[in-house]
């Protein structure tokens, strides 16, 4: 069986590697169990961030990661906006009990796009810690191939729908 061309497995694997890279840069960060941290809270019980750590000062770091290169498309803007909204709500729900850092982890290329003057960049600059992680050449090539496959799969799906 061939894989679905719109599968985002490559992006998810690269996001895991980006978060692992970030963790290695901070030797005092220890992964913590999200479910133990949140207890029975309403919103926090319905979502799971991509990364959660506690640093040596007891600060909880909550991260969402987005592996993408190239110009953001509208759907990707929505995905980042929903990740940011999730982080903001988690912070509001947990800030009375914990010292928190909330961060959006992205490739350095995408980070540059999120430092602009559009509405999404302004929200990032005011509400979220933006953390840029450089991608290796191998990761960049894998992402480019995955993006191309996904684009071809989406155009094939559109063609199939119009012929039915």
ChimeraX commands (.cxc) that place a marker at each C-alpha (Angstrom):
marker #1 position 0.00,0.00,0.00 radius 0.5
marker #1 position 1.39,3.41,-0.91 radius 0.5
marker #1 position 1.33,6.25,1.56 radius 0.5
marker #1 position -1.18,9.04,1.28 radius 0.5
marker #1 position 0.50,11.90,-0.62 radius 0.5
marker #1 position -0.97,14.44,1.81 radius 0.5
marker #1 position 0.45,12.57,4.85 radius 0.5
marker #1 position 2.34,14.90,7.20 radius 0.5
marker #1 position 4.56,12.22,8.75 radius 0.5
marker #1 position 7.73,13.93,7.48 radius 0.5
marker #1 position 6.73,17.22,9.13 radius 0.5
marker #1 position 5.84,15.48,12.41 radius 0.5
marker #1 position 9.20,13.65,12.47 radius 0.5
marker #1 position 11.08,16.89,11.82 radius 0.5
marker #1 position 9.04,18.66,14.53 radius 0.5
marker #1 position 10.10,15.93,17.00 radius 0.5
marker #1 position 13.73,16.45,15.96 radius 0.5
marker #1 position 13.39,20.24,16.34 radius 0.5
marker #1 position 11.98,19.83,19.86 radius 0.5
marker #1 position 14.74,17.36,20.73 radius 0.5
marker #1 position 17.31,19.88,19.45 radius 0.5
marker #1 position 15.72,22.59,21.62 radius 0.5
marker #1 position 15.79,20.30,24.65 radius 0.5
marker #1 position 19.49,19.54,24.10 radius 0.5
marker #1 position 20.20,23.28,24.08 radius 0.5
marker #1 position 18.71,23.52,27.60 radius 0.5
marker #1 position 20.34,20.91,29.81 radius 0.5
marker #1 position 18.28,22.05,32.81 radius 0.5
marker #1 position 14.96,21.22,31.10 radius 0.5
marker #1 position 13.27,17.99,32.13 radius 0.5
marker #1 position 10.33,16.54,30.23 radius 0.5
marker #1 position 7.21,16.31,32.33 radius 0.5
marker #1 position 3.97,14.38,31.92 radius 0.5
marker #1 position 1.29,16.72,30.61 radius 0.5
marker #1 position -1.58,14.79,32.18 radius 0.5
marker #1 position -0.02,14.89,35.65 radius 0.5
marker #1 position 0.54,18.64,35.29 radius 0.5
marker #1 position -2.98,19.61,34.25 radius 0.5
marker #1 position -5.14,17.60,36.63 radius 0.5
marker #1 position -8.83,17.87,35.71 radius 0.5
marker #1 position -8.75,21.24,34.00 radius 0.5
marker #1 position -11.32,21.80,31.29 radius 0.5
marker #1 position -9.34,22.99,28.25 radius 0.5
marker #1 position -5.97,21.50,29.18 radius 0.5
marker #1 position -7.54,18.05,29.36 radius 0.5
marker #1 position -8.68,18.31,25.74 radius 0.5
marker #1 position -5.35,19.26,24.16 radius 0.5
marker #1 position -1.74,18.13,24.34 radius 0.5
marker #1 position 1.11,20.49,23.46 radius 0.5
marker #1 position 4.00,19.27,21.33 radius 0.5
marker #1 position 6.53,19.75,24.14 radius 0.5
marker #1 position 6.35,20.29,27.90 radius 0.5
marker #1 position 9.31,20.73,30.23 radius 0.5
marker #1 position 10.17,22.08,33.68 radius 0.5
marker #1 position 13.42,24.03,34.07 radius 0.5
marker #1 position 15.67,24.11,37.13 radius 0.5
marker #1 position 13.77,27.16,38.47 radius 0.5
marker #1 position 10.45,25.31,38.32 radius 0.5
marker #1 position 9.18,27.22,35.27 radius 0.5
marker #1 position 6.95,25.17,33.00 radius 0.5
marker #1 position 7.77,25.50,29.30 radius 0.5
marker #1 position 4.90,24.67,26.94 radius 0.5
marker #1 position 5.70,24.51,23.22 radius 0.5
marker #1 position 3.96,24.04,19.93 radius 0.5
marker #1 position 6.16,23.24,16.93 radius 0.5
marker #1 position 5.56,23.83,13.24 radius 0.5
marker #1 position 7.96,22.44,10.61 radius 0.5
marker #1 position 7.52,24.34,7.37 radius 0.5
marker #1 position 9.67,26.08,4.81 radius 0.5
marker #1 position 8.57,28.33,2.01 radius 0.5
marker #1 position 5.85,30.94,1.96 radius 0.5
marker #1 position 2.95,30.21,4.30 radius 0.5
marker #1 position -0.36,29.39,2.68 radius 0.5
marker #1 position -3.72,30.41,4.25 radius 0.5
marker #1 position -4.28,26.97,5.80 radius 0.5
marker #1 position -0.85,27.10,7.42 radius 0.5
marker #1 position -1.59,30.58,8.80 radius 0.5
marker #1 position -4.73,29.08,10.37 radius 0.5
marker #1 position -2.76,26.16,11.83 radius 0.5
marker #1 position -0.22,28.51,13.42 radius 0.5
marker #1 position -3.01,30.80,14.65 radius 0.5
marker #1 position -4.80,27.83,16.26 radius 0.5
marker #1 position -1.52,26.70,17.91 radius 0.5
marker #1 position -1.03,30.23,19.27 radius 0.5
marker #1 position -4.60,30.36,20.54 radius 0.5
marker #1 position -4.10,26.98,22.22 radius 0.5
marker #1 position -0.94,28.25,23.95 radius 0.5
marker #1 position -2.60,31.47,25.11 radius 0.5
marker #1 position -5.58,29.61,26.59 radius 0.5
marker #1 position -3.28,27.07,28.28 radius 0.5
marker #1 position -1.32,29.94,29.81 radius 0.5
marker #1 position -4.49,31.56,31.11 radius 0.5
marker #1 position -5.72,28.28,32.54 radius 0.5
marker #1 position -2.43,27.37,34.26 radius 0.5
marker #1 position -0.84,30.72,35.19 radius 0.5
marker #1 position -2.38,30.91,38.67 radius 0.5
marker #1 position -0.62,27.71,39.67 radius 0.5
marker #1 position 2.62,27.72,37.65 radius 0.5
marker #1 position 5.28,30.05,36.30 radius 0.5
marker #1 position 5.01,29.55,32.56 radius 0.5
marker #1 position 6.81,30.15,29.28 radius 0.5
marker #1 position 4.84,29.51,26.12 radius 0.5
marker #1 position 6.67,29.20,22.86 radius 0.5
marker #1 position 6.14,28.56,19.20 radius 0.5
marker #1 position 9.06,26.57,17.79 radius 0.5
marker #1 position 9.63,27.01,14.06 radius 0.5
marker #1 position 12.38,26.74,11.47 radius 0.5
marker #1 position 14.56,29.82,11.26 radius 0.5
marker #1 position 13.17,30.52,7.77 radius 0.5
marker #1 position 9.57,30.45,9.01 radius 0.5
marker #1 position 10.59,32.50,12.03 radius 0.5
marker #1 position 11.63,35.33,9.73 radius 0.5
marker #1 position 8.13,35.30,8.17 radius 0.5
marker #1 position 6.61,35.55,11.65 radius 0.5
marker #1 position 8.62,38.67,12.48 radius 0.5
marker #1 position 6.78,40.81,9.94 radius 0.5
marker #1 position 4.05,43.40,10.35 radius 0.5
marker #1 position 0.98,41.28,9.54 radius 0.5
marker #1 position -1.63,40.46,12.18 radius 0.5
marker #1 position -0.23,36.99,12.96 radius 0.5
marker #1 position 3.31,38.31,13.45 radius 0.5
marker #1 position 2.02,41.03,15.78 radius 0.5
marker #1 position 0.22,38.43,17.93 radius 0.5
marker #1 position 3.37,36.31,18.03 radius 0.5
marker #1 position 5.48,39.28,19.12 radius 0.5
marker #1 position 3.02,40.28,21.87 radius 0.5
marker #1 position 1.88,36.92,23.24 radius 0.5
marker #1 position 4.30,34.13,22.36 radius 0.5
marker #1 position 8.00,33.43,22.66 radius 0.5
marker #1 position 9.14,32.66,19.11 radius 0.5
marker #1 position 11.97,30.13,19.03 radius 0.5
marker #1 position 13.78,29.50,15.75 radius 0.5
marker #1 position 15.57,26.22,15.15 radius 0.5
marker #1 position 17.83,25.82,12.10 radius 0.5
marker #1 position 17.07,22.83,9.90 radius 0.5
marker #1 position 19.74,20.55,8.52 radius 0.5
marker #1 position 20.14,20.23,4.76 radius 0.5
marker #1 position 18.66,16.74,5.00 radius 0.5
marker #1 position 15.59,18.01,6.89 radius 0.5
marker #1 position 15.15,20.83,4.39 radius 0.5
marker #1 position 15.27,18.41,1.43 radius 0.5
marker #1 position 12.83,16.02,3.16 radius 0.5
marker #1 position 10.43,18.89,3.80 radius 0.5
marker #1 position 10.64,20.12,0.22 radius 0.5
marker #1 position 9.90,16.62,-1.12 radius 0.5
marker #1 position 6.99,16.18,1.31 radius 0.5
marker #1 position 5.52,19.56,0.39 radius 0.5
marker #1 position 5.78,18.69,-3.30 radius 0.5
marker #1 position 4.12,15.27,-2.73 radius 0.5
marker #1 position 1.36,16.88,-0.69 radius 0.5
marker #1 position 0.74,19.49,-3.39 radius 0.5
marker #1 position 0.55,16.80,-6.06 radius 0.5
marker #1 position -1.82,14.75,-3.89 radius 0.5
marker #1 position -4.11,17.71,-3.33 radius 0.5
marker #1 position -4.26,18.56,-7.05 radius 0.5
marker #1 position -4.97,14.90,-7.86 radius 0.5
marker #1 position -7.79,14.86,-5.29 radius 0.5
marker #1 position -9.29,18.04,-6.80 radius 0.5
marker #1 position -9.13,16.49,-10.30 radius 0.5
marker #1 position -10.79,13.29,-9.07 radius 0.5
marker #1 position -13.62,15.27,-7.43 radius 0.5
marker #1 position -14.35,17.21,-10.62 radius 0.5
marker #1 position -14.51,14.05,-12.74 radius 0.5
marker #1 position -16.99,12.27,-10.47 radius 0.5
marker link #1:1,2 radius 0.2
marker link #1:2,3 radius 0.2
marker link #1:3,4 radius 0.2
marker link #1:4,5 radius 0.2
marker link #1:5,6 radius 0.2
marker link #1:6,7 radius 0.2
marker link #1:7,8 radius 0.2
marker link #1:8,9 radius 0.2
marker link #1:9,10 radius 0.2
marker link #1:10,11 radius 0.2
marker link #1:11,12 radius 0.2
marker link #1:12,13 radius 0.2
marker link #1:13,14 radius 0.2
marker link #1:14,15 radius 0.2
marker link #1:15,16 radius 0.2
marker link #1:16,17 radius 0.2
marker link #1:17,18 radius 0.2
marker link #1:18,19 radius 0.2
marker link #1:19,20 radius 0.2
marker link #1:20,21 radius 0.2
marker link #1:21,22 radius 0.2
marker link #1:22,23 radius 0.2
marker link #1:23,24 radius 0.2
marker link #1:24,25 radius 0.2
marker link #1:25,26 radius 0.2
marker link #1:26,27 radius 0.2
marker link #1:27,28 radius 0.2
marker link #1:28,29 radius 0.2
marker link #1:29,30 radius 0.2
marker link #1:30,31 radius 0.2
marker link #1:31,32 radius 0.2
marker link #1:32,33 radius 0.2
marker link #1:33,34 radius 0.2
marker link #1:34,35 radius 0.2
marker link #1:35,36 radius 0.2
marker link #1:36,37 radius 0.2
marker link #1:37,38 radius 0.2
marker link #1:38,39 radius 0.2
marker link #1:39,40 radius 0.2
marker link #1:40,41 radius 0.2
marker link #1:41,42 radius 0.2
marker link #1:42,43 radius 0.2
marker link #1:43,44 radius 0.2
marker link #1:44,45 radius 0.2
marker link #1:45,46 radius 0.2
marker link #1:46,47 radius 0.2
marker link #1:47,48 radius 0.2
marker link #1:48,49 radius 0.2
marker link #1:49,50 radius 0.2
marker link #1:50,51 radius 0.2
marker link #1:51,52 radius 0.2
marker link #1:52,53 radius 0.2
marker link #1:53,54 radius 0.2
marker link #1:54,55 radius 0.2
marker link #1:55,56 radius 0.2
marker link #1:56,57 radius 0.2
marker link #1:57,58 radius 0.2
marker link #1:58,59 radius 0.2
marker link #1:59,60 radius 0.2
marker link #1:60,61 radius 0.2
marker link #1:61,62 radius 0.2
marker link #1:62,63 radius 0.2
marker link #1:63,64 radius 0.2
marker link #1:64,65 radius 0.2
marker link #1:65,66 radius 0.2
marker link #1:66,67 radius 0.2
marker link #1:67,68 radius 0.2
marker link #1:68,69 radius 0.2
marker link #1:69,70 radius 0.2
marker link #1:70,71 radius 0.2
marker link #1:71,72 radius 0.2
marker link #1:72,73 radius 0.2
marker link #1:73,74 radius 0.2
marker link #1:74,75 radius 0.2
marker link #1:75,76 radius 0.2
marker link #1:76,77 radius 0.2
marker link #1:77,78 radius 0.2
marker link #1:78,79 radius 0.2
marker link #1:79,80 radius 0.2
marker link #1:80,81 radius 0.2
marker link #1:81,82 radius 0.2
marker link #1:82,83 radius 0.2
marker link #1:83,84 radius 0.2
marker link #1:84,85 radius 0.2
marker link #1:85,86 radius 0.2
marker link #1:86,87 radius 0.2
marker link #1:87,88 radius 0.2
marker link #1:88,89 radius 0.2
marker link #1:89,90 radius 0.2
marker link #1:90,91 radius 0.2
marker link #1:91,92 radius 0.2
marker link #1:92,93 radius 0.2
marker link #1:93,94 radius 0.2
marker link #1:94,95 radius 0.2
marker link #1:95,96 radius 0.2
marker link #1:96,97 radius 0.2
marker link #1:97,98 radius 0.2
marker link #1:98,99 radius 0.2
marker link #1:99,100 radius 0.2
marker link #1:100,101 radius 0.2
marker link #1:101,102 radius 0.2
marker link #1:102,103 radius 0.2
marker link #1:103,104 radius 0.2
marker link #1:104,105 radius 0.2
marker link #1:105,106 radius 0.2
marker link #1:106,107 radius 0.2
marker link #1:107,108 radius 0.2
marker link #1:108,109 radius 0.2
marker link #1:109,110 radius 0.2
marker link #1:110,111 radius 0.2
marker link #1:111,112 radius 0.2
marker link #1:112,113 radius 0.2
marker link #1:113,114 radius 0.2
marker link #1:114,115 radius 0.2
marker link #1:115,116 radius 0.2
marker link #1:116,117 radius 0.2
marker link #1:117,118 radius 0.2
marker link #1:118,119 radius 0.2
marker link #1:119,120 radius 0.2
marker link #1:120,121 radius 0.2
marker link #1:121,122 radius 0.2
marker link #1:122,123 radius 0.2
marker link #1:123,124 radius 0.2
marker link #1:124,125 radius 0.2
marker link #1:125,126 radius 0.2
marker link #1:126,127 radius 0.2
marker link #1:127,128 radius 0.2
marker link #1:128,129 radius 0.2
marker link #1:129,130 radius 0.2
marker link #1:130,131 radius 0.2
marker link #1:131,132 radius 0.2
marker link #1:132,133 radius 0.2
marker link #1:133,134 radius 0.2
marker link #1:134,135 radius 0.2
marker link #1:135,136 radius 0.2
marker link #1:136,137 radius 0.2
marker link #1:137,138 radius 0.2
marker link #1:138,139 radius 0.2
marker link #1:139,140 radius 0.2
marker link #1:140,141 radius 0.2
marker link #1:141,142 radius 0.2
marker link #1:142,143 radius 0.2
marker link #1:143,144 radius 0.2
marker link #1:144,145 radius 0.2
marker link #1:145,146 radius 0.2
marker link #1:146,147 radius 0.2
marker link #1:147,148 radius 0.2
marker link #1:148,149 radius 0.2
marker link #1:149,150 radius 0.2
marker link #1:150,151 radius 0.2
marker link #1:151,152 radius 0.2
marker link #1:152,153 radius 0.2
marker link #1:153,154 radius 0.2
marker link #1:154,155 radius 0.2
marker link #1:155,156 radius 0.2
marker link #1:156,157 radius 0.2
marker link #1:157,158 radius 0.2
marker link #1:158,159 radius 0.2
marker link #1:159,160 radius 0.2
marker link #1:160,161 radius 0.2
marker link #1:161,162 radius 0.2
marker link #1:162,163 radius 0.2
marker link #1:163,164 radius 0.2
view
